[in-house]
Amino acid sequence: MGNSALRAHVETAQKTGVFQLKDRGLTEFPSELQKLTSNLRTIDLSNNKIDSLPPQLIGKFTLLKSLSLNNNKLTVIPDELCNLKKLETLSLNNNHLRELPSTFGQLSALKTLSLSGNQLGVLPPQLCSLRHLDVVDLSKNQIRSIPDTVGELQAIELNLNQNQISQISVKISCCPRLKVLRLEENCLELSMLPQSILSDSQICLLAVEGNLFEIKKLRELEGYDKYMERFTATKKKFA
């Protein structure tokens, strides 16, 4: 991509606060954006070939609310990204991420996190520090179990479809705001699904198709009627 074209994008972004450059075959984060660290509210560099983020630059976008780098080649997130105190939406689907930085809990404004199609092996415990988190998409990773720390998670929706989950901590029933839990196409036996999800949680949409049990068996479990009451009440609310 020519320099003049990039310059034109930078000039536009200076006025709009939005820098969007998708499907351009970029192999690195544009250094030209260092002129816009105090302007940009949105950066979208999806569908490129970027394999790293410059640590000395990425944490300086003090007003940034939305960062999208879906379909790139990122293997790590630099700690400095966690300085983005206004960031509300972070979308890094289809990269090569194995873990999140230990400082990830400092993204105190984060509401929506999309990490589908990466190589995460565990549910990142840092997510439990994020008090405003609403939606978390961790589908299509390599997560095998849901640990006790999940009980601290503040999210309203948690998508864990297409992982390798065979164990779920009973603490998932303690999540104070969790309404939607997606566990489709995992490795769950019915005996490994905590009954308290049905009888004693806030969850009103539980998606578990494509596991190692028939859905009709789920309907026979104790507490299923309580779950259906919540499910029906929510459906009426949005009808």
C-alpha positions, 0 to 999 in steps of 0.5 A: 500500500502506497505512502500517499494512500496511508497519509490520506487515511491518517489525515481523515482519522485526524478529523474523525477519530476513526482509523480503519484499514482492513484487507490491505496486507499490512505486516506491521502496525502503522507507525504513522499512527503515533501522530494520532495518539491523542485523537483516535477513539477507534482503530480497526486493522482487521484482515491483515498480516500483523504479527505484533503490536509495538509496545512503545506505541500501543499504550499511548492511545489515551482516548481509544474506545475500540480496538479491532485486529481480527484475522491477523497473526498476533501471538502475544498482547504487549503489557502496554496495551493494558494502559488503555483505560478507556478501552471498551471493546477489544476484538482479536478473533482468529489470531494465534494468542495462547495467553493474556498479559498478567496486567489485563485486569487493568483494562478497567473500562472493558465491556466486550472482549472477543478472542474467538479462534485463538489458542487459549488453553485456560479461561484467563483468570484476569477476566475476573478483575474486569468489573464492567465486562458484559460479553466475553467470546472465547469460542474456538479455543483449546480450553479444557475446564472451567476453574473455580475462579469463574465465580468472580466473573462479572460478564452477562454473556460467556461464549465457550462454544467449540472448545474441549471442555469436559469439566465445569466448576460448580462456582459458575452458578455464583456468577452474579450477572451471568445470563447467557452461557454457551457451551456447544460442541465441547466434551461434556458428559451430563454428569459433569454439568453442575445441576446448580446451573439449572436450579440456583443461578442467574443463567436463563439461556444455556446452550449445550448442543453437541456435547456427549449427551442427549438434550432430552436427558438434560430435561430430566435433571432436577432443577430444569423446571426452575431454569425453564421459568427463567428462560420463559420469563426472559423470552417474554421480556424480549418478545 
